[in-house]
Amino acid sequence: MLNVALCDDDSHFLDELLPVVKTTFQALKIQVSIYSFTRADTLIKRFEEYNPYFDLIFMDIDMPFIDGKEAARRLRILDSHFKLVFITAFEQEVLNTLQFNISDFLPKLLLKERMPGVIERVAKSIMQERPQIQIFKVNLSGDRSMIIKVPLDDIIYLECINRKSYLHTRTKTYEVHCCKFMNVMEQYNSLGFVEIYRACIVNLKYIFSIDDLEIRLDNGTTLPLSRRKRQNVLGKFIESIGEVTRC
């Protein structure tokens, strides 16, 4: 299942675009959920919350409030994995969008002719390159909850505090619904995470430094380090780097 976003301030154009995209995916026998947005800020907010995580985004360049290029800049700060296809009536804009790691560029006048080929190529690329996606049920305010999917590389650490489990991602922290933390540790110890104390496991790729009492993450967060686990954490950290200079 892929999540696809369409973003264009022209709602009539979105109504025309939606069946083209849906029919193309059906022909390829790929299951998709398609979401339409008329404002880029709404799309960005949904992406920030992984609600949902979008695998592929089709976006217009010329939009009010936040244009497509600025939206792409903000989205790329959040995530480098998703595929981005710009759609515009101004073909000369293509050279101004390459910096956003776009997968393709579709002129509106040639949309129906080129869309099937673009989707087939991009969908194949997603399946080949797609990061491991993790599924979590997380608590919202009140008694509400929702299911989210998060790329494994976006998870910084997981911890248990007062019998509640928390998921810390690059963009947000969630309380995980009805989660046995021992099961979490067993699952993620084999996925590039390391236990730094009895109720906390950290993604090795986000560890910046290790000292006697704590670790520091790339974002500046410091976490306590168990003396008994320090040697194991240090060994895995060095192994994850692949190469270390010894003095």
Sine and cosine of phi, psi and omega as CSV:
sin_phi,cos_phi,sin_psi,cos_psi,sin_omega,cos_omega
0.00,0.00,0.79,-0.61,0.06,-1.00
-0.93,-0.37,0.57,-0.82,0.12,-0.99
-0.98,-0.22,0.82,-0.58,-0.07,-1.00
-0.85,-0.52,0.71,-0.71,0.04,-1.00
-0.92,-0.40,0.67,-0.74,0.12,-0.99
-0.90,-0.44,0.80,-0.59,-0.06,-1.00
-0.75,-0.66,0.90,-0.43,0.02,-1.00
-0.38,-0.93,0.69,-0.73,-0.04,-1.00
-0.95,0.31,-0.20,0.98,0.02,-1.00
-1.00,-0.05,0.97,-0.23,-0.05,-1.00
-0.90,0.43,-0.52,0.86,0.03,-1.00
-0.92,0.39,-0.63,0.78,0.05,-1.00
-0.91,0.42,-0.64,0.77,0.05,-1.00
-0.87,0.49,-0.63,0.78,0.03,-1.00
-0.89,0.45,-0.53,0.85,0.04,-1.00
-0.98,0.18,-0.57,0.82,-0.06,-1.00
-0.96,0.30,-0.63,0.78,-0.10,-0.99
-0.82,0.58,-0.78,0.63,-0.01,-1.00
-0.91,0.42,-0.51,0.86,0.03,-1.00
-0.90,0.43,-0.72,0.69,0.00,-1.00
-0.92,0.40,-0.72,0.70,-0.04,-1.00
-0.88,0.47,-0.71,0.70,-0.02,-1.00
-0.90,0.44,-0.63,0.78,-0.01,-1.00
-0.90,0.44,-0.71,0.71,0.02,-1.00
-0.91,0.42,-0.61,0.79,0.04,-1.00
-0.88,0.47,-0.66,0.75,0.02,-1.00
-0.89,0.45,-0.53,0.85,0.02,-1.00
-1.00,0.07,-0.06,1.00,-0.01,-1.00
0.86,0.51,0.67,0.75,0.06,-1.00
-0.92,-0.39,0.82,-0.57,0.02,-1.00
-0.97,0.23,0.74,-0.67,0.00,-1.00
-0.66,-0.75,0.45,-0.89,0.26,-0.97
-0.92,-0.40,0.80,-0.60,-0.09,-1.00
-0.92,-0.40,0.76,-0.65,-0.03,-1.00
-0.86,-0.51,0.70,-0.72,-0.01,-1.00
-0.94,-0.35,0.64,-0.77,-0.01,-1.00
-0.71,-0.70,0.69,-0.72,0.08,-1.00
-0.98,-0.20,-0.09,1.00,0.05,-1.00
-0.73,-0.68,0.71,-0.70,-0.02,-1.00
-0.93,0.37,-0.55,0.84,-0.02,-1.00
-0.91,0.42,-0.54,0.84,0.05,-1.00
-0.92,0.38,-0.68,0.74,0.05,-1.00
-0.87,0.49,-0.72,0.69,-0.02,-1.00
-0.87,0.49,-0.69,0.73,-0.01,-1.00
-0.89,0.47,-0.68,0.73,0.02,-1.00
-0.89,0.45,-0.63,0.78,0.00,-1.00
-0.92,0.39,-0.64,0.77,0.01,-1.00
-0.85,0.52,-0.55,0.84,-0.05,-1.00
-1.00,-0.07,0.07,1.00,-0.11,-0.99
0.80,0.60,0.65,0.76,-0.09,-1.00
-0.81,-0.59,0.93,0.37,0.02,1.00
-0.99,-0.17,-0.03,-1.00,0.21,-0.98
-0.98,0.20,0.80,-0.60,-0.02,-1.00
-0.99,-0.11,0.78,-0.63,0.05,-1.00
-0.99,0.13,-0.52,0.86,-0.08,-1.00
-0.58,-0.81,0.73,-0.68,0.02,-1.00
-0.80,-0.60,0.80,-0.59,0.17,-0.99
-0.98,-0.20,0.82,-0.57,-0.12,-0.99
-0.65,-0.76,0.70,-0.72,0.11,-0.99
-0.96,0.29,0.47,-0.88,0.03,-1.00
-1.00,0.02,-0.72,0.70,-0.11,-0.99
-1.00,0.01,1.00,-0.06,0.02,-1.00
-0.71,-0.70,0.49,-0.87,0.03,-1.00
-0.96,0.27,0.19,-0.98,0.02,-1.00
0.92,0.40,-0.97,0.26,0.07,-1.00
-0.82,-0.57,0.89,-0.45,-0.02,-1.00
-0.98,0.18,0.11,-0.99,-0.10,-1.00
-0.88,0.47,-0.59,0.81,-0.01,-1.00
-0.94,0.35,-0.67,0.74,0.03,-1.00
-0.93,0.38,-0.63,0.78,0.06,-1.00
-0.88,0.47,-0.67,0.74,0.02,-1.00
-0.89,0.45,-0.65,0.76,0.02,-1.00
-0.86,0.50,-0.72,0.70,-0.02,-1.00
-0.93,0.37,-0.63,0.78,0.00,-1.00
-0.92,0.38,-0.60,0.80,0.01,-1.00
-0.93,0.36,-0.45,0.89,0.11,-0.99
-0.91,0.41,-0.60,0.80,-0.01,-1.00
-0.97,0.25,-0.58,0.81,-0.14,-0.99
-0.37,-0.93,0.65,-0.76,0.01,-1.00
-0.95,-0.31,-0.04,1.00,-0.13,-0.99
-1.00,0.00,-0.57,0.82,-0.14,-0.99
-0.91,0.42,0.41,-0.91,0.02,-1.00
-1.00,-0.06,0.67,-0.74,-0.07,-1.00
-0.82,-0.57,0.80,-0.60,0.07,-1.00
-0.84,-0.54,0.85,-0.52,0.06,-1.00
-1.00,0.07,0.64,-0.77,0.08,-1.00
-0.84,-0.54,0.80,-0.61,-0.04,-1.00
-0.39,-0.92,0.38,-0.93,0.09,-1.00
-1.00,0.05,-0.14,0.99,-0.06,-1.00
-0.95,-0.32,1.00,-0.04,-0.08,-1.00
-0.90,0.44,-0.42,0.91,-0.02,-1.00
-0.93,0.38,-0.21,0.98,-0.01,-1.00
-0.96,0.28,-0.23,0.97,-0.14,-0.99
-0.82,0.57,-0.65,0.76,-0.04,-1.00
-0.93,0.36,-0.35,0.94,-0.01,-1.00
-1.00,0.03,0.02,1.00,-0.07,-1.00
-0.89,-0.45,-0.09,1.00,-0.08,-1.00
-0.89,0.46,-0.47,0.88,-0.03,-1.00
-0.91,0.41,-0.26,0.97,-0.06,-1.00
-1.00,-0.10,0.28,0.96,0.04,-1.00
0.81,0.59,0.83,0.56,-0.03,-1.00
-0.99,0.15,0.49,-0.87,0.03,-1.00
-1.00,0.02,-0.47,0.88,0.04,-1.00
-0.20,-0.98,0.10,-0.99,-0.06,-1.00
-0.65,-0.76,0.88,-0.48,-0.08,-1.00
-0.92,-0.39,0.89,-0.45,0.14,-0.99
-0.94,0.35,0.68,-0.74,-0.05,-1.00
-0.88,0.48,-0.54,0.84,-0.03,-1.00
-0.94,0.34,-0.35,0.94,-0.03,-1.00
-0.90,-0.43,0.38,0.92,-0.14,-0.99
-0.86,0.52,-0.80,0.60,-0.09,-1.00
-0.91,0.41,-0.55,0.83,-0.02,-1.00
-0.95,0.30,-0.64,0.77,-0.13,-0.99
-0.99,-0.10,-0.37,0.93,-0.09,-1.00
-0.83,0.56,-0.74,0.67,-0.03,-1.00
-0.84,0.54,-0.68,0.73,0.00,-1.00
-0.92,0.39,-0.62,0.78,0.01,-1.00
-0.91,0.42,-0.73,0.68,-0.02,-1.00
-0.89,0.45,-0.68,0.73,-0.01,-1.00
-0.88,0.48,-0.70,0.72,-0.03,-1.00
-0.93,0.36,-0.70,0.71,-0.04,-1.00
-0.93,0.36,-0.65,0.76,0.01,-1.00
-0.89,0.46,-0.65,0.76,0.04,-1.00
-0.89,0.45,-0.65,0.76,0.01,-1.00
-0.91,0.42,-0.64,0.77,0.02,-1.00
-0.87,0.49,-0.72,0.70,-0.04,-1.00
-0.90,0.44,-0.56,0.83,-0.03,-1.00
-0.98,0.19,-0.58,0.82,-0.12,-0.99
-0.97,-0.24,-0.16,0.99,-0.17,-0.98
-0.81,0.58,0.79,-0.61,0.07,-1.00
-0.93,0.38,0.36,-0.93,0.06,-1.00
-0.87,0.49,0.80,-0.60,-0.02,-1.00
-0.99,-0.16,0.77,-0.64,0.01,-1.00
-0.96,-0.28,0.65,-0.76,-0.02,-1.00
-0.96,-0.29,0.76,-0.65,0.03,-1.00
-0.74,-0.67,0.59,-0.81,0.22,-0.98
-0.98,-0.17,0.86,-0.51,-0.10,-0.99
-0.86,-0.51,0.47,-0.88,-0.01,-1.00
-1.00,0.10,0.63,-0.78,0.12,-0.99
-0.94,-0.35,-0.13,-0.99,0.02,-1.00
-0.91,0.41,0.48,-0.88,-0.04,-1.00
0.94,0.34,-0.67,-0.74,0.00,-1.00
-0.98,-0.22,0.23,0.97,-0.07,-1.00
-0.99,0.12,0.43,-0.90,0.09,-1.00
-0.56,-0.83,0.24,-0.97,0.06,-1.00
-0.49,-0.87,0.34,-0.94,0.07,-1.00
-0.99,-0.12,0.78,-0.63,0.06,-1.00
-0.81,-0.58,0.42,-0.91,0.14,-0.99
-0.86,-0.51,0.71,-0.70,-0.11,-0.99
-0.76,-0.65,0.76,-0.65,0.10,-0.99
-0.86,0.51,0.67,-0.74,-0.01,-1.00
-0.80,0.60,-0.65,0.76,-0.04,-1.00
-0.92,0.40,-0.27,0.96,-0.01,-1.00
-1.00,-0.01,-0.13,0.99,0.02,-1.00
-1.00,0.09,0.85,-0.53,0.00,-1.00
-1.00,0.03,-0.79,0.61,0.09,-1.00
-0.34,-0.94,0.29,-0.96,0.08,-1.00
-0.80,-0.60,0.63,-0.78,-0.02,-1.00
-0.57,-0.82,0.33,-0.95,0.05,-1.00
-0.86,-0.51,0.83,-0.56,0.01,-1.00
-0.78,-0.63,0.84,-0.54,0.00,-1.00
0.78,0.63,0.71,0.70,0.06,-1.00
0.93,0.38,0.23,0.97,0.10,-1.00
-0.92,-0.40,0.69,-0.72,-0.03,-1.00
-0.99,-0.15,0.64,-0.76,-0.04,-1.00
-0.80,-0.60,0.67,-0.74,0.04,-1.00
-0.95,-0.30,0.87,-0.49,0.01,-1.00
-0.96,-0.28,0.91,-0.41,0.02,-1.00
-0.96,-0.29,0.01,-1.00,0.01,-1.00
-0.89,0.46,-0.42,0.91,-0.11,-0.99
-0.91,-0.43,-0.37,0.93,-0.14,-0.99
-0.31,-0.95,0.34,-0.94,0.10,-1.00
-0.94,-0.35,0.70,-0.72,-0.01,-1.00
-0.83,-0.56,0.53,-0.85,0.21,-0.98
-1.00,0.01,0.84,-0.54,-0.06,-1.00
-0.99,0.14,0.73,-0.69,-0.09,-1.00
-0.98,0.22,0.79,-0.62,0.12,-0.99
0.68,0.73,0.90,0.44,-0.09,-1.00
-0.89,-0.46,0.77,-0.63,0.12,-0.99
-1.00,0.04,0.91,-0.41,-0.15,-0.99
-0.92,0.40,-0.49,0.87,0.05,-1.00
-0.87,0.49,-0.62,0.79,0.03,-1.00
-0.92,0.38,-0.59,0.80,0.04,-1.00
-0.89,0.46,-0.72,0.69,-0.03,-1.00
-0.89,0.46,-0.67,0.74,0.01,-1.00
-0.88,0.47,-0.63,0.77,-0.03,-1.00
-0.94,0.34,-0.70,0.71,-0.17,-0.99
-1.00,0.00,-0.24,0.97,0.08,-1.00
-0.88,0.48,-0.42,0.91,0.00,-1.00
-0.99,-0.13,0.10,0.99,-0.06,-1.00
-0.88,-0.47,0.46,0.89,0.06,-1.00
1.00,-0.01,0.28,0.96,0.04,-1.00
-0.94,-0.34,0.36,-0.93,0.01,-1.00
-0.68,-0.73,0.63,-0.78,0.01,-1.00
-0.99,0.14,0.86,-0.51,-0.04,-1.00
-0.99,-0.17,-0.39,0.92,0.23,-0.97
-0.41,-0.91,0.00,-1.00,-0.24,-0.97
-0.85,0.52,-0.41,0.91,-0.09,-1.00
-0.78,-0.62,0.54,0.84,0.00,-1.00
-0.46,-0.89,0.78,-0.63,0.10,-1.00
-0.83,-0.56,0.65,-0.76,-0.14,-0.99
-0.84,-0.54,0.64,-0.77,0.11,-0.99
-0.94,0.35,0.87,-0.49,-0.08,-1.00
-0.84,0.55,-0.52,0.86,-0.07,-1.00
-0.92,0.39,-0.29,0.96,-0.03,-1.00
-0.99,-0.17,-0.02,1.00,0.03,-1.00
-0.98,0.21,0.82,-0.57,0.02,-1.00
-1.00,-0.07,-0.68,0.73,-0.03,-1.00
-0.46,-0.89,0.35,-0.93,0.01,-1.00
-0.72,-0.69,0.77,-0.64,0.14,-0.99
-0.83,-0.56,-0.32,-0.95,-0.10,-1.00
-0.93,0.36,-0.52,0.85,-0.16,-0.99
-0.88,-0.47,-0.25,0.97,-0.06,-1.00
-0.40,-0.92,0.24,-0.97,0.14,-0.99
-0.90,-0.44,0.47,-0.88,0.07,-1.00
-0.90,-0.44,0.72,-0.69,0.00,-1.00
-1.00,-0.06,0.24,-0.97,-0.03,-1.00
-0.85,0.52,-0.49,0.87,-0.03,-1.00
-1.00,0.04,0.11,0.99,0.04,-1.00
1.00,-0.08,-0.19,0.98,0.02,-1.00
-0.91,0.41,0.67,-0.74,0.09,-1.00
-0.92,-0.39,0.62,-0.78,-0.01,-1.00
-0.75,-0.66,0.58,-0.81,0.01,-1.00
-0.92,0.40,0.51,-0.86,-0.01,-1.00
-0.83,-0.55,0.82,-0.57,0.04,-1.00
-0.92,0.38,0.72,-0.70,0.02,-1.00
-0.87,0.49,-0.61,0.79,-0.03,-1.00
-0.93,0.38,-0.44,0.90,-0.06,-1.00
-0.99,-0.17,-0.11,0.99,-0.11,-0.99
-0.85,0.53,-0.71,0.71,-0.06,-1.00
-0.89,0.45,-0.66,0.75,0.02,-1.00
-0.92,0.40,-0.68,0.73,0.02,-1.00
-0.88,0.47,-0.72,0.70,-0.01,-1.00
-0.88,0.47,-0.68,0.74,0.01,-1.00
-0.88,0.47,-0.70,0.71,0.01,-1.00
-0.93,0.36,-0.57,0.82,0.04,-1.00
-0.89,0.46,-0.74,0.68,0.02,-1.00
-0.90,0.44,-0.67,0.75,0.02,-1.00
-0.89,0.46,-0.61,0.79,-0.02,-1.00
-0.94,0.35,-0.51,0.86,0.05,-1.00
-0.95,0.31,-0.57,0.82,0.05,-1.00
1.00,-0.02,-0.44,0.90,-0.04,-1.00
-0.46,-0.89,0.69,-0.73,0.00,-1.00
-0.67,-0.75,0.59,-0.81,0.06,-1.00
-1.00,-0.06,0.85,-0.53,-0.01,-1.00
-0.99,-0.15,0.69,-0.72,0.03,-1.00
-0.99,-0.14,0.00,0.00,0.00,0.00
